[in-house]
């Protein structure tokens, strides 16, 4: 392990812009972060903004091919930089996020921005166009409803999973779900800021909605109830398998490197073909290790901590504050 797997991931991805229903679209790119588009009576809602204003221009170009209505609202599914820093590319829309997501931006938004840009350069093309952190203009506690003419879009803080602030957008009439990173399809869930113990209940809540079409956080648009169920089941299996394996290592008293080596060997046969597996696993195992040892609130990833973790997993060097107390 000589450095972040993602720093060598430089190949361009093919973008798809799929219609889920009248005025509903999925912007997907072969496992890169997805965006959703909802065309309302008077304007357009974008779900997740892309990583930079420059990259947002491609989403806008796709929107302009189907409507001339302005982008009036952007919903953030969570706080990660790769999802939110492109907001400025849409002009001055209302920016909607859960209260918990805003709190995480206050606590760790700048560190996350610096960390993510360092880890995954291809996903931050045009980073010089980022004006700074993205701040919500509207927040909510559990749910809110956007009325786009007669079209109803429910914005739901569905529960802790990928982060503590995870938000989905649900169109009950059309049965279309924009899932953020609560659900992935053919893509490795990133769990560096996750709440593993809570993730299954969050997936239960998503299943209870009964989605028949879905835009996952990564992976292609899902066009049937069966595909939605498959994506939910796959995300559940990955996160549950990983956490259970790491907990076994913690119970045996193994150190982080031993647990990492064991977990990667255990997970690779079933999940190793999913995109960004090599990139995600160090962060995933480190967070699962912390949670298994009792740390409920994920540590803040900084660019320095990223490097420290990689050295720990490559050379067995202990990370600072590796042990959890209290």
Buried (B, 14 or more C-beta within 10 A) or exposed (E): EEEBBBBEBEEEBEBBBBEBBEBBBBBBBBBBBBBBBBBBEEBBBBBBBBBBBBBBBBBBEBBEEBBEBEBBBBBBBBBBBBBBBBBBBBEEBBBBBBBBBBBBBEEBBBBBBBBBBBBBBBBBBBBEBBEEBBBBEEBBEEBBEBEBEEBBBBBBBBBBBBBBBBBBBBBEEBBBBBBBBBBBBBBBBBBBBBBBBBBBBBBEBBBEBEBBBBBBBBBBBBBEBEBBBBBBEBBBEBBBBBBBBBBBBBEEEBBBBEBBBBBBEBBEEEBEEBBBBBBBBBBBBBBBBBBBBEBEEBBBBBBEBBBBBBBBBBEEBEBEEBEBEE
